[in-house]
């Protein structure tokens, strides 16, 4: 088996481990996922996965394919066990994610869509970072840390490097890393009681 396929499998295994930990944390009541965020992430990750496939990412796209299924799963779990409170900003982020699909359809080029979903994800991550700052005990440092790590590995699994294939996973390394950094800083100041 070639190195890029092994890297993809490794990233998927890391992602799966993170998902299992996160799932357990949700059902033990340690974290409360925001349902609308997971819906938005599902749309964003699905568009990024399709763009990677269209851009020739090859086995490197497997990671976002797995992540797409995982985000849909966590959206459904969050509806039952998470935070179902939606604000107007949530609708704007979802609209931007859907607009990325429309942009791709109109231009026949996934690159602009990937730029839009990356910007949307970065803006949406600010909501998660805000929640991590305000309620550091309600987010999973392990999940976001593993998500950052698997995204970094997935970059090395790409068979084709273009803005359409590497931009979104590279942004996930940064945004998930910022969530972890925020949680580390806030938990130091407000340890669990």
Kinemage of the C-alpha trace (Angstrom):
@kinemage 1
@onewidth
@group {chain A} dominant
@subgroup {mainchain}
@vectorlist {calphas} color= white
{ca unk a 1} P 0.000 0.000 0.000
{ca unk a 2} L 1.381 3.409 -0.886
{ca unk a 3} L 2.346 6.036 1.696
{ca unk a 4} L -0.469 8.473 0.856
{ca unk a 5} L -3.099 5.765 1.368
{ca unk a 6} L -1.504 4.828 4.691
{ca unk a 7} L -1.542 8.476 5.765
{ca unk a 8} L -5.229 8.721 4.841
{ca unk a 9} L -6.019 5.591 6.821
{ca unk a 10} L -4.016 6.912 9.789
{ca unk a 11} L -5.893 10.235 9.664
{ca unk a 12} L -9.238 8.408 9.476
{ca unk a 13} L -8.292 6.219 12.460
{ca unk a 14} L -7.340 9.333 14.438
{ca unk a 15} L -10.630 10.923 13.420
{ca unk a 16} L -12.544 7.788 14.408
{ca unk a 17} L -10.826 7.742 17.811
{ca unk a 18} L -11.709 11.405 18.301
{ca unk a 19} L -15.314 10.708 17.317
{ca unk a 20} L -15.571 7.826 19.789
{ca unk a 21} L -14.177 9.974 22.597
{ca unk a 22} L -16.485 12.861 21.694
{ca unk a 23} L -19.503 10.536 21.496
{ca unk a 24} L -18.699 9.178 24.960
{ca unk a 25} L -18.247 12.713 26.336
{ca unk a 26} L -21.638 13.734 24.945
{ca unk a 27} L -23.455 10.775 26.475
{ca unk a 28} L -21.724 11.199 29.820
{ca unk a 29} L -22.899 14.809 29.789
{ca unk a 30} L -19.364 16.236 29.749
{ca unk a 31} L -19.888 18.228 26.541
{ca unk a 32} L -22.919 19.754 24.853
{ca unk a 33} L -22.451 20.014 21.088
{ca unk a 34} L -24.187 22.860 19.288
{ca unk a 35} L -26.532 21.180 16.795
{ca unk a 36} L -26.602 23.990 14.257
{ca unk a 37} L -22.790 24.172 14.176
{ca unk a 38} L -22.669 20.485 13.309
{ca unk a 39} L -25.232 20.984 10.533
{ca unk a 40} L -23.142 23.808 9.082
{ca unk a 41} L -19.954 21.737 9.389
{ca unk a 42} L -21.690 18.862 7.608
{ca unk a 43} L -22.485 21.094 4.610
{ca unk a 44} L -19.013 22.686 4.617
{ca unk a 45} L -17.123 19.405 4.921
{ca unk a 46} L -19.296 17.787 2.251
{ca unk a 47} L -18.562 20.624 -0.190
{ca unk a 48} L -14.843 20.429 0.635
{ca unk a 49} L -14.879 16.655 0.119
{ca unk a 50} L -16.582 17.011 -3.265
{ca unk a 51} L -14.077 19.724 -4.235
{ca unk a 52} L -11.176 17.485 -3.272
{ca unk a 53} L -12.583 14.656 -5.371
{ca unk a 54} L -13.106 17.042 -8.306
{ca unk a 55} L -9.623 18.491 -7.775
{ca unk a 56} L -7.910 15.111 -7.965
{ca unk a 57} L -6.999 14.750 -4.282
{ca unk a 58} L -7.237 10.973 -4.649
{ca unk a 59} L -6.855 9.000 -1.430
{ca unk a 60} L -6.305 12.279 0.405
{ca unk a 61} L -10.031 12.977 0.004
{ca unk a 62} L -10.940 9.925 2.062
{ca unk a 63} L -10.414 11.871 5.283
{ca unk a 64} L -12.966 14.565 4.436
{ca unk a 65} L -15.306 11.848 3.154
{ca unk a 66} L -15.183 10.175 6.560
{ca unk a 67} L -15.485 13.557 8.274
{ca unk a 68} L -18.593 14.354 6.243
{ca unk a 69} L -20.332 11.239 7.548
{ca unk a 70} L -19.100 11.939 11.095
{ca unk a 71} L -20.377 15.531 11.088
{ca unk a 72} L -23.814 14.363 9.948
{ca unk a 73} L -23.805 11.803 12.768
{ca unk a 74} L -22.873 14.435 15.366
{ca unk a 75} L -25.538 16.802 14.057
{ca unk a 76} L -28.135 14.084 14.683
{ca unk a 77} L -26.677 13.299 18.119
{ca unk a 78} L -26.623 17.017 18.996
{ca unk a 79} L -30.323 17.282 18.158
{ca unk a 80} L -30.988 14.718 20.870
{ca unk a 81} L -28.278 15.471 23.452
{ca unk a 82} L -26.849 18.879 22.658
{ca unk a 83} L -27.571 22.569 22.463
{ca unk a 84} L -30.456 23.207 20.056
{ca unk a 85} L -30.477 26.987 20.497
{ca unk a 86} L -30.026 28.750 17.152
{ca unk a 87} L -29.153 32.396 16.622
{ca unk a 88} L -29.372 34.506 13.472
{ca unk a 89} L -25.621 34.154 12.833
{ca unk a 90} L -26.131 30.387 12.531
{ca unk a 91} L -28.526 30.925 9.647
{ca unk a 92} L -26.047 33.260 7.933
{ca unk a 93} L -23.301 30.628 8.123
{ca unk a 94} L -25.631 27.963 6.742
{ca unk a 95} L -26.659 30.313 3.932
{ca unk a 96} L -22.983 30.948 3.098
{ca unk a 97} L -22.340 27.194 3.001
{ca unk a 98} L -25.236 26.658 0.601
{ca unk a 99} L -24.065 29.669 -1.443
{ca unk a 100} L -20.735 27.874 -1.904
{ca unk a 101} L -22.587 25.055 -3.654
{ca unk a 102} L -24.399 27.540 -5.865
{ca unk a 103} L -21.130 29.317 -6.674
{ca unk a 104} L -19.545 26.027 -7.732
{ca unk a 105} L -22.545 25.180 -9.881
{ca unk a 106} L -22.460 28.609 -11.568
{ca unk a 107} L -18.699 28.775 -12.160
{ca unk a 108} L -18.026 25.064 -12.713
{ca unk a 109} L -14.877 25.622 -10.617
{ca unk a 110} L -14.620 24.264 -7.065
{ca unk a 111} L -11.850 26.692 -6.068
{ca unk a 112} L -14.099 29.684 -5.361
{ca unk a 113} L -16.434 27.427 -3.392
{ca unk a 114} L -13.541 26.158 -1.288
{ca unk a 115} L -12.444 29.724 -0.560
{ca unk a 116} L -16.008 30.614 0.484
{ca unk a 117} L -16.473 27.545 2.696
{ca unk a 118} L -13.058 28.129 4.263
{ca unk a 119} L -13.987 31.713 5.128
{ca unk a 120} L -17.389 30.537 6.368
{ca unk a 121} L -15.797 27.827 8.493
{ca unk a 122} L -13.319 30.315 9.943
{ca unk a 123} L -16.152 32.694 10.833
{ca unk a 124} L -18.158 29.805 12.267
{ca unk a 125} L -15.159 28.624 14.254
{ca unk a 126} L -15.196 31.998 15.968
{ca unk a 127} L -18.543 30.971 17.501
{ca unk a 128} L -17.004 27.749 18.796
{ca unk a 129} L -14.000 29.665 20.118
{ca unk a 130} L -16.374 32.098 21.840
{ca unk a 131} L -18.240 29.181 23.439
{ca unk a 132} L -14.920 27.587 24.438
{ca unk a 133} L -13.967 30.870 26.092
{ca unk a 134} L -17.301 31.326 27.880
{ca unk a 135} L -17.958 27.679 28.785
{ca unk a 136} L -14.624 25.845 28.570
{ca unk a 137} L -15.982 22.750 30.306
{ca unk a 138} L -18.641 22.192 27.613
{ca unk a 139} L -16.205 21.583 24.743
{ca unk a 140} L -13.899 18.640 24.122
{ca unk a 141} L -10.222 19.500 23.942
{ca unk a 142} L -9.439 15.932 22.872
{ca unk a 143} L -11.877 16.009 19.968
{ca unk a 144} L -10.655 19.328 18.588
{ca unk a 145} L -6.998 18.406 19.165
{ca unk a 146} L -7.366 15.140 17.269
{ca unk a 147} L -9.318 16.946 14.525
{ca unk a 148} L -6.426 19.376 14.077
{ca unk a 149} L -3.891 16.529 14.026
{ca unk a 150} L -5.814 14.398 11.507
{ca unk a 151} L -6.273 17.431 9.240
{ca unk a 152} L -2.517 18.015 9.278
{ca unk a 153} L -1.866 14.388 8.341
{ca unk a 154} L -4.509 14.531 5.603
{ca unk a 155} L -2.574 17.312 3.858
{ca unk a 156} L 0.324 14.910 3.304
{ca unk a 157} L -2.071 12.305 1.867
{ca unk a 158} L -3.268 14.567 -0.958
{ca unk a 159} L -2.341 13.322 -4.410
{ca unk a 160} L -2.887 16.725 -5.998
{ca unk a 161} L -2.111 20.104 -4.448
{ca unk a 162} L -4.285 23.014 -5.500
{ca unk a 163} L -6.203 25.633 -3.585
{ca unk a 164} L -9.296 23.449 -4.007
{ca unk a 165} L -7.636 20.471 -2.305
{ca unk a 166} L -5.441 21.873 0.487
{ca unk a 167} L -6.990 25.167 1.664
{ca unk a 168} L -9.889 23.779 3.696
{ca unk a 169} L -7.981 21.055 5.589
{ca unk a 170} L -5.158 23.530 6.281
{ca unk a 171} L -7.694 25.940 7.769
{ca unk a 172} L -9.029 23.118 9.970
{ca unk a 173} L -5.561 22.606 11.425
{ca unk a 174} L -5.581 26.259 12.481
{ca unk a 175} L -9.206 26.652 13.623
{ca unk a 176} L -9.281 23.414 15.627
{ca unk a 177} L -5.903 24.326 17.096
{ca unk a 178} L -7.298 27.701 18.184
{ca unk a 179} L -10.202 25.966 19.939
{ca unk a 180} L -7.705 23.782 21.825
{ca unk a 181} L -5.563 26.814 22.704
{ca unk a 182} L -8.628 28.687 24.000
{ca unk a 183} L -9.719 25.696 26.077
{ca unk a 184} L -6.233 25.319 27.555
{ca unk a 185} L -6.068 28.982 28.547
{ca unk a 186} L -9.586 29.134 29.973
{ca unk a 187} L -9.382 25.858 31.884
{ca unk a 188} L -6.226 27.080 33.575
{ca unk a 189} L -8.209 30.073 34.844
{ca unk a 190} L -11.425 28.199 35.663
{ca unk a 191} L -10.683 24.572 36.576
{ca unk a 192} L -13.543 22.088 36.751
{ca unk a 193} L -15.188 22.049 40.159
